[in-house]
Amino acid sequence: MPDDIENFEGMFPFYYDPRYDEEPNQFDTGMETINGIINAKAEEILGHRLTGEQMRYVKRQLGDLDCLQRNPGDPEFTNKLSEILRQLTMARKVAANACRLK
């Protein structure tokens, strides 16, 4: 007997219990560089990649929030990055509206 009878994963190593949702693997980011991860999220939210100036701004903001050293698969990192990218979107909209009013 490989394991205890009550432990289904011990008896059947690849047993999937449908009662538990499968979580994403937060240690596998799928990208090799932090720039690639930030640009992938920017394409998802903004619809385009970041310029050099925008990338420096995002990295500086993540560094100020102590998120730049975190694992990119961490939900807190992802949430903070999404928040910063949305701020970029709002800043662009406000600037466009200010130019139209003049």
C-alpha positions in Angstrom: 0.0 0.0 0.0 1.7 3.3 -1.0 0.1 5.5 1.6 -2.8 5.8 4.1 -6.2 4.8 2.8 -7.8 8.1 3.7 -5.2 10.0 1.7 -6.4 9.7 -2.0 -3.4 11.6 -3.3 -1.1 9.1 -1.7 -2.9 6.1 -3.1 -3.4 7.7 -6.5 -0.6 10.2 -7.1 -2.3 12.0 -10.0 -5.7 12.0 -8.5 -7.6 15.2 -9.2 -10.3 16.1 -6.7 -13.0 18.3 -8.4 -13.9 19.9 -5.0 -10.8 22.0 -5.2 -10.2 24.6 -7.8 -6.9 24.5 -9.6 -4.8 27.6 -8.8 -2.3 29.1 -11.2 1.3 28.4 -10.4 2.6 31.7 -9.0 6.2 30.5 -9.3 6.0 30.1 -13.1 5.7 33.5 -14.7 6.2 32.4 -18.3 8.5 35.3 -19.0 12.2 35.6 -18.4 12.7 39.3 -17.9 10.8 41.8 -15.8 10.5 44.1 -18.9 8.7 41.2 -20.7 6.3 40.7 -17.8 5.5 44.4 -17.5 5.0 44.7 -21.3 2.8 41.7 -21.4 0.5 43.2 -18.7 0.6 46.6 -20.5 -0.5 45.0 -23.7 -3.4 43.3 -21.8 -4.5 46.6 -20.1 -3.4 49.4 -22.4 -3.4 47.6 -25.8 0.2 48.5 -26.6 3.7 48.1 -25.3 5.3 50.7 -23.0 7.8 53.3 -24.3 11.2 53.6 -22.5 10.0 56.5 -20.4 6.8 54.8 -19.4 8.8 51.6 -18.5 11.1 53.7 -16.3 8.1 55.3 -14.6 6.5 51.9 -13.9 9.7 50.4 -12.6 10.2 53.4 -10.3 6.7 53.2 -9.0 7.0 49.4 -8.4 10.3 50.1 -6.6 8.7 52.7 -4.4 6.0 50.2 -3.4 8.6 47.5 -2.7 7.1 45.3 -5.3 9.9 45.2 -7.8 11.8 42.6 -5.8 8.7 40.4 -5.4 7.9 37.3 -7.4 6.1 38.5 -10.6 3.6 35.6 -10.2 2.6 37.0 -6.8 -1.0 38.4 -6.8 0.1 41.5 -4.9 2.7 42.3 -7.6 0.1 41.8 -10.4 -2.4 44.0 -8.6 0.0 46.8 -8.0 1.2 46.6 -11.7 -2.3 46.7 -12.9 -3.0 49.7 -10.7 0.0 51.6 -12.0 -0.9 50.9 -15.6 -4.4 52.1 -15.1 -3.0 55.3 -13.7 -1.0 55.7 -16.9 -4.2 55.4 -18.9 -6.1 57.9 -16.7 -3.2 60.4 -17.0 -3.2 60.2 -20.8 -7.0 60.7 -20.8 -6.8 63.8 -18.5 -4.0 65.3 -20.6 -5.9 64.7 -23.8 -9.0 66.4 -22.4 -6.9 69.4 -21.1 -5.5 69.9 -24.6 -8.9 69.9 -26.1 -10.2 72.6 -23.7 -7.5 75.1 -24.6 
